Structures are given as structure tokens and as C-alpha cells.
Amino acid sequence: MTRRSIRLAAAFCAAGTLAGVTIAQASASDEAAAHRKAAARHVLLVSVDGLHQSDLAWYITQHPQSALARLVHGGVQYTHARTTTPSDSFPGMAAQVTGGGPGTTGVYYDDTYDHALLPAGTTHCQGAKPGVEVDLTEDLDRNKASLDAGQGLKGLPDSILQMTGQPQSLLDPSRLPVDPKTCKPVYPHAYLQVNSVFEVARQAGLRTAWSDKHAAYDILNGPSGTGIQDLFAPEINSAAPGYRAGGDWTTDNKATEQYDHYKTRAVLNEIDGYDHSRTHKVGTPAIFGLNFQSVSTAQKLPTSDGLKGGYAAKNVPGPLLARNLDFVNGEVASLVKEIKDRHLESSTTVVLSAKHGQSPTDPAALNRVDDGLLLDGLNAAWKKLHPDAGDLVAHSVDDDGMLLWLNDRSAAATEFAKQYLLAQHGNGTDINTKPKAFTHSGLSTVYAGRAAAGYFGVKPGDARVPDVFGIAQYGVVYTGGTKKIAEHGGAHADDLDVPLVVSGAATPSGVRTAAPVRTAQIAPTILALLGLDPQQLQAVQREHTAVLPVR
């Protein structure tokens, strides 16, 4: 494998030029060579949740001198990148750091069901009935109303950077599912079925850090529980002081921006060689980064801060989203400037992507459908035919896709659920809250039983796979109200088509490739950039996930 020095023409002129060397495209035969020599010492991963490739293209056309434009023009842009299905934060982020999809990682959503684990609080496991919700949200926090998840910091929110870098300690073990083999709680990191880039880096003696939105992002530590040395995870669904009473950091876009900026400050401290709190001098991490959540809320909220949310027309950001893209651009600019100011531009590669997109980007397509009524009807129909049975649905997650876990997993039961859902019709609400007809429960395709397992590449009867997976019709969002105008989790292009940019050390400038790639390829690419072997990732071995072609 060859490497050559590349000048990144005009990349980050105002915020600092990233320059470095490039790695050749790695195939199955030459990936072993990719880890022999590091092309970068640091990889900064930035996930702008909700961002579409079309949003990025629109923004850099409108703002050709922006930090985002210079990031794109200073590296390699993959214009046909896709995230996981389901397109949720947890499987999406897990893919970026493991190299595998939900069937391999075992992570289908942030709130799922496991037919093999025991309910939280189980202390006598012998003979206990398995089957439990696996909730990886704010519900696991010791105090989900507090930004520090219950750590007890004084002076919040201003003091939030003093939050622990080991948020596993802020999870309430009494709320965790129980492993029937050990009769002990299963922490999020232990729920991940494969290792992560953080663990591989740690084994090589490299430093790691990450910033995200729940303490349950402990899952990214990987099965060892020690992959991330500094995990900053302020609770996004906690109360947001200074904003509408009863709201959290996601119910006002300005609040989400304020929340996101805390994570930017944490990463700036890490670029400077400190831990996220700027307390200890530890050196700039080899793998680090953050997610931004404010694009997602700008897409989902009908209005915020006096501005209309979502899109003005198909793929055209409305005023709230356009303003928020300016915010994200400013945050990225500050990160890149700090890299330059610390003379790290020749040794740092920036990867920009998103855990998921958001659907619909066409406001005229929106149809909000009450999934609660559909599932109540399904359970009632099942019990009418089976008077001695309980509810058919054990657990459901419905955003703009439908994931059902059933109490009866037989072929007859899964087929019954499928046919019932496909037979339902009614009215939802459109973008103006007026009635809008739907058919087939708002679904275009339903995979049930063996077909659902096959869709995700697992064996029938797998303890974690949904028994029913429904792909919604374009524009359908499952919600009982009118507070959302978009969602993610489904399998439409709006859910899946996210940006992917690799820029800085080890990349040429101005490269644009339309070859289809997956965000799961970020994981082996990070390791290859750092001179580590991508084959150390278990998901890469199982799925044969390739390093991104960086030419």
C-alpha cells in the first residue's frame, strides 16, 4: 500500500487548513497492510444527527465559504452514504464505532425488547420468566430530570463540564434487565454484542473520549466496559432551566443548541490535551468526538423561537433549520480552528456524518398516524380469537417505522399481526393538522416472523430481533399528537441518506464519490487511519465491512 502527501487546497482557509497524507483504497487483500503505518494520530468524529446529504449540499451551495464547505472541499465526500435500518441513534452510532449493523451489534433501537433477559429487579433468577424491555434512554438515569443524570453537581447547568467522565456510575442498576446466567444487571456496554473502535484503540495504548446525549451511551464502551476513557454524557431529556416549564433540552431549539455547545466545549478541551472538564492534562485523544442534536429538533419541531421548523419545500430547509445549520457550522468552525491553533492539523482527520436522517423532508407528505390506536386494535383482535390470551404485543417502537416484539412468536401470531396491520385504514393529520387518510396502517411493507429475522440477517427466534418490522409509507410519522412533523427510525431515503465526509490528514482535497457506502465503514476507516488493524473489529470480520475508499 502506498501513501503520498497531499496539499488540501483551500480547506479551512478561515478556520485553519488541514493537511496530511492519503491512504490507498483498502480491499480485503490489502487491509492487513493498512495498519502498519499510521496516517493520522487523531480522528475527530462528528455526528450531526438528522442531517441529510441533501441538507449539507444545500448549505454549502448557499454558503460556499463556510466551515462546512471547506471541510467538504478539503477532503473526500461520499454523496451516497447510508446509515442503518432501523435508522435510530443507537444502531446508527453503534455501526459507526463497530462496523456492524443491528443484526450483528444486537442493537435495534434505544428502546427494545429481549426475549432472553429477565425483568429489572429480578433477584431470584432460577425459574424466572424471561422477556423484558431493554430501555437505553434517560429512564436509566439516577435522576433523569437533572442534566448531570443525578451526579449532584451544584450550579447547573453552568457547571455541567464537571460531570463525570464515567457515567456508568450514574445508571440505576435496579432499572437494568437481568442476565439469567449471572443473575446480575446488564449494563448498556454489556448489551453490545461486538467490540468497538474505542476498545481496539485502548488495547493499542491510545487515548479515547466521546460526548453524547445519555449516560446509557455507556454502550459505546463495548463489552469490556472500558473502551472510552472520558465519556461526557449530559442528559438531553432533563429539565432545561430558563426555557418553557415542563420542557427538556429538545423542546426548544435554542435550548438544544445550548446543550450541544456544552459538548463542543468538552471537545475543545480535549483538543487542547485535557479531559472534557479541563481538569487533568491527559493528551489529545486518538479517537474522540461528539454528536449534535439541534438539527434533529429543528427538523421535528413545528415551530420554535418564533420560526417554522422543518422544511419549506422538498429538501429546502425552513427558517428554523436554516438558522440551526448556521449554528452547527459555527461549532464545526470552532473545532477546526482549535485543531489549527494547537498545530494538530497535519495529524488530525475529521469525519463528519450522522447517526440517522429524518423523514419527511417534504412537508406536503406528512401524515401523523396514532399508532396507539392501531396496537390497541391489534391486541383486542388477538384476544377476541384467543380469549385466554393476554396482549399479543409485548413491546413496540414506532416513529416512522414500526417495530413490534410479540408475546407469542409463532408463525401464526406474527402472520396475524402482519395481516391485521395491513387491513387497517383511517385518518391521520397533515402538516396543517387537518385530517389525512391512511391505508394499511400507514405501512408499505411488513416483515413478520422468519421474514423479519431474514431482513436483519439473524436466525429465526433470535432473542432481540423484532417479530414484526413495518416500513412506513413516505410521510407517515407515528404519534398520538401534533407536536412532531418528522421522525426517524424507518427505511426511506430521508431516513438513510446521510452525509459522510473524511477530511484532513490522510485525505486528498476536493474528491467527490458517488459510490454507495455505509456509515458502518467509518469504524474500520478510523482504525486504518490510526495504523491499527480493522480486522480487530469483530463486526468487520463478520460483515466484511470495508475501509472507505480514500483516494
N, C-alpha and C positions, 0 to 999 in steps of 0.2 A: 504494500500500500504506500502511496506517495502523498506527501504534503507539500504545499507550496505557500509562500507568503502572498497575502492579498491586501491591497490597499482598499479600504472601504470608502469609496468616493462619496463625499458629501454627507456621510452618515453622521447624524447628530452634530451638525455644524454649530448649532446654538447651544446644544446641551452636552457636547463632547463627542468626538469621533471614536468609535470602537474599531480596532484593527486587530488582525491576527493571521492565523493560518487556516487552511481548509483541510478537511478530511475527505478522502475519496469515498464514493458510494460504497457502502459495505453490503456484501451479499453473504449468503450462508457460508461460502467458502473463505471469505477474507475477514469475517468478523473477528476471528481469533487474533488477527494482526492489529485490529483497531485499538486494542487495549495496551499495546506495548509502549506507546509513547503518548503522553497527554498533549492534546491540542489546546486545552484551557485548564486553568487552575480553579475557576469558579464558574458555576452555572446558576443564573438567576432565572427562576421560573415564575412567570406572571400569568395568572388565570383571571380573565375578565369575564365573570360568569354572566351568561346571557348574550354575550357579544357574538354576532354573526360575521361571517366573512363579508357579507354584503354591507354591514354596518361599517366595518373597517375600510372597505373600498370607498364607500360614500364619504367617510370622514376625511380620508387623505386626498380625495378629489377636491373637497371643499377647503381643505387646509393643507396645501402641498408643502408648507414649510414647518408643519407641526412635528412634535417629537415622535408621534406615531408614524407619520410619513417617513421620517428619517430612519426610524427603526426598520420599517419595511424596505426602504430603498438601500439600506446599508447591509442587507442580508439576503436570506432566501425566504421567499413567501410561497407557501403551499396553498393554492387557491381552492383546492378540492379536498380539504381535510374534514373528517367526520369523527364525532365523538361516539360514545357507546349508546346502545339501546338496551335498557331504558336510558334516557338522556337526563339522568338526575345527577346532582352534585357528587354523591358518594361513589357510584360506579364510575362516573366521569373522572373524578380525581384519582380514584384507585387505579384506573387504567393508565393515567399519565405517570404514575410513580411505580407501577409494577410491570407494565407491558401487556396486561391481560384484560379481557372483557369480563362481564358479570359471571358467566359460566365457569370461568377459571378462578376469579377472585372470590366468588361466593357472595359478592356484594351487588344486590339488585336495586337498592334504593336506600334512603336514610331511615326508612321505617318499614320493616318487612316482617316475615314470619318464618319460623324454623320448626319443622315437624319433629326434630330430634332433640332439641334442648328442652329444659324444664322451666316452668314459670319462675319469675323472680321471687325470691324469698323462700324457695324450697330448701329445707334443711334435712329432710328425710327422703333420700332420693330413691332408695330401693322400692320398686313398685309404683313410683310416681308416674303419672300420665304425661308423656311428652307433648310438646306443641306449645309455642309461645311467641308472642310479638317480640321482635328484636328492634327496639327503638333506639336509634343513634342520633337523637335530636337533643334539644335543650332539656328534655324531660329527664335526662340522666344527671343533670347538674345537682349539686348540693343545694343551690339556690338559683333557680332559673330566672328569677326576677332581677338578679344582680349582674352587672356587666362582668364582674370577676368570677361569676359562676359559684359564688359562695365562699371565696377565699377570705373575705372580711376586710378588704382594704379600706382605709379611710380616704375621704376626699375624692371619691369617684364622681364623674368619670375622668377627671384630670389626672388622677394617679394610676390609671389603668396600665401604664407601661411597667409598673411594679408587679404586675401579675406574674405568677409563677410560670416558668418555662416547662414545668412538668404537670400539666393539667389533669393527668390521670388521677392525681390526688384529690381533684375536685368532683370526681364522679361518685355518685352514691351507689355503693355495691348492692344495696338492698333493692335497687331498681334494675339490676342486670339479670339477664337469663342465666340459668344454672346448667353446668355441664353434668350430665348424668354419670359420667365416668369418674369424675373427681368430686362431685357434689359441691363445686365451688363456682362463684360468679364468673361469667365470661366477659372480660373487658373487651372494648372495641378492637384493640390491637390483636387480640387472640382470635377474633372473628374473621380476620383476613386470612385467606387460605394459602397465600403465597407471600414471598418476601418482597421488599421494596428497595428502591434505589438508595434510600437512606441507610438501610441495613448493610448493603454492599459497600457503600462509602465508609461506614463506620468500621467495617472489617478491614478496610484498607488504611485505617488510621486517619481518615479525613473528617472534617467537622461538618455538621449538618444543622439546619434550622428550617422552620416553616411557620407561617402565620395563617390562621383560618378562623372560621366563624363559630365553632362549638368546641367544647372540651372533648367531645366524642371524636374529634379528628385525631385523637389518640390512635385511631385505626391506621393512620399512615405510618406509625412507628413500625408496623409489621409484626409478625408473630413473636419476635424476640421482645417486643415492648420497649426497645431501647434505640430504635433507628434514628429518632430525632432528638438531638441533644438540647435544643431550645425551641419548644413549641409554644408559640404565643397564640392563644385562642380565646379572646374576649367573646362573651356570649351575645350574639347578634339579636336574639329574641328576648333579651332582657328589657326592662323599663328604660326608656330614653329620657332622662331629665331635660326639661326645657322645651319639650315637644308635647303634642296632644296627650292629655291624660288617658291612660289605658293603652297607649300605643307603645310599640317597641321600635328598635332601630330600623325596621323595614317598612314602617307605616308612613314615613315621611322621607322623601328622597334626600333632603338636606341632612336629615339625621343619618341616613345610610352613608352619605359622603363623609360626615364627621367620623362615623365609625370606621370607614375604610381608611381614613387618614391616620388613625391610630396604628394600623398595621403598616402603613407606609413609613411612619416614624420608626417603628420597630426595625424594619428592613434597612433604613438609613443608618441606624445604629450598628447593624450587623455589617453593612458595607464598611463602616469605619473601624471594624475589628472588635466591636464589643458584643456582649449578649444583647437581647432585644431591649432590656431595661437600661442599657448603658452603664451597668454597674461593674461588670467584670470584663477585662481585656482578654479576649479569647482567640482573636484572629478571625478574618473574614471566612465564612463557611465555604466549603467546596460546592455544596448543594443547598440552596435556600430560595425563599420566595414567599409569595402571598397570593391570596385571591382578593378580587374586588367584587363587591356585591351590589354596588349602586346602579350599574347598568341594568341589572335584573329588576330592581324595584322601579326604575324609570320606565321599564317596559310593561310592568304588571299593574302599576297604579293608574286608575283612570285620570286622576289629577293629583298634583302635589305642588305646594308652594305657588299656587295660582297658575300653574302651567298644565297643559294637557299632556297626559302620559301616552306612551306607546308610539304608534306610527301615524303620520299624516296621510299616507297612502302606502301602497305596497313597497316595502323596503326603503321608505323615506322617513327617517326619524322625525317625530314631532318635537315641539319646543322643549319639553322636559328632557327627553332622551338626548337631544342635540346639546343641551346645556350640560348634561351629565358626561357626555363624551368629551367635552372640553375639560371637565374635572379630571377624568381618567388620563387624558393627555397630559395634564399638568403634573399628575402624580408620577407618571412614567418619566416625564422630563426631569423631575427632581431625582429620581433613582439613577438615571443615566448620568446626570451632572455629578452626582456624588461619586459614581464609579470613576469618572474622569478626574475629579478633584483629588481622589485617593490614588491616582496613577494605576488604576486597575483595568483600564480599557483594553490593553493588549493581552490580558489574561482572563477576561470575563466574556462569556457568551450569554446572551439574553434570549430566552424562549418565551414567546407570547402566544397564549391560546385561551381556551375557555372550557370549563367543565361541561357546559351544555349551552344550547341556544335557547330560544323562546318562541312560542307559536300562539297565535298567528302574527306575522308581520304585515298582514293585510287586514286593517280594521273592519272592512266590509264583510270579512269571512267569519268574524267572531260569532259563536253560538254557545252561550253558557248553559250547561245542562246539569240539573240536580242529580248527581249520582246516588245520593242517599235514598231517593225515591225508587230508583231502579233496583238497588240492592235490597231494600225492604221488600219490594215486589218479588224478587228472586227468592228470598228466604221464605216468604209466605207461600209461593207456588210450590216450593220443595216440600214444605211441611204439610201442605194440603194433600200431596201424594204420599207422604210418609208421616202419618200422624204422630208416631212415636219419636220422630227425629227432632233434633234442635235445628238451629240455623245452619244452612249449608255453608255460608261464608264465614270462615274463621277470622280473616283479616283482609282488608282491601287498601290499596293506594291508588287514587285516581286523580291525576292532574290533567294532562292532555293525552294520557294513555290510561289503560285500566289493567291493574294487576290484582288478581284475586287468589287467595290461598283458601282452600276448602277443607272443611272437617271430614268430608267423605271424598277421598281422592280416586275413587273408582272411575272406570271409563264411562259408566252410565251417568255418574254425577257430573263429571266435567263436561260431557256432551249436553246434559240437561242445561247446565249453566250457559253454555255457548248458544244453544238454540233459543233459550228464553231471552237472552240479551238481544239477539239478532231480530227477535219478533217485536221488540218494543218501539213505540213511536210516541211523540208528544211535542211539547213546545218548550224551548229554552228562551233565552233573551239575547238580543243582538247588542251591538255596540251602544245603541241608544236606549237600552233596557226595554225595547219593545219585543213582543212575542216573536219567536222564530222557530219554525218547525224543524224537528229532527226525526230521523228514521234509524232503525237498527241500534237503538240506544246511543246514537252518535258514533257508532263504530263502523269502520270499513272492513276490517279483518279481525277474526278472533282465532287464536291458537289455544287449544284446550288439551289437557292431559299429555299424551305422548307427543303431540304436535308442539306443545309449549316447551317441553323438555328438549325436543329436537331443535327448536328455534334458537335456544340458548346453548346448544351443544353439550347437554348433560344427559345422564341416563334417566329414563323414566323412574319416578319415585324418589329422585333426589330431594333431600330434606329441605332445601332452600328455594328451589325453583318455583315460580308461580304456577298454580294449576290452570289458571286462565290468564292469557295475556291478550288484551284487546288494543288494537291500533285505532285511534280515533280518526274520524273524518276530519279533513282540514278545517281548522277554525273552531273545533269543539274544545271547550275548556270545562272540566267537571268542577262545579262549585255550586253551593246552595244559595249564593247571594250574587251581588253585582259589584263586589269590591275589586275583582280582578278582571283584566282584559287580555291576559296572556298567561301561559304556563309552559312548563317543560315536562319531560319525562316520556314523551312519545317518540314516534319514529318518522316524523315528517322532516323534510329538508330544513324547515325553520328550527327544528329541534336539534338537528345533527350537524348542519353545515357551519362550522366554527372556524375562526382564523387559526393559522399556525405559521409563526414566523420564527426563524432562527437567525440571530444577528449578533455580530461581534467577533470575538476571537474564534478562529476556525471556520469562518464563513466568507465567501466572496460577496460582493455587493451587487445589488440590482438584479438578482436572479428571481424569476417567477416561474413556478412549475405548476402545471395543471394535472399532473399525475395524481390519481387518487391515493390518499394516505389516511392513516388513522392516528388519533391522538395517543393511542397506546404506544405508538412508535417513539414518543417523546422519551419514555423510560430508557430503552436501550441506547438512544442517542445521547442522553445525558452521560451515561457511563462511558460510551465511546469517546466523547469529548474529554472526559477526565482521565482517559487512558486506562479505564477499567474494562473488564470483560463483560459484555452484555449477556453472555450465556450464564452468568452467575444469577440472573433473574429466573426464577422458576417458571413464571408465566411466559417469558421469552422462549424457554425450552419447549413448553407445551404447545404454544400457539405459533411458534416460529416467527415471532414478531421481528421485523427487520429494522435496522438502523435507518433513520431518514436519509434519503439521498441528498447530501450536501455537496454541491459542485462549485 
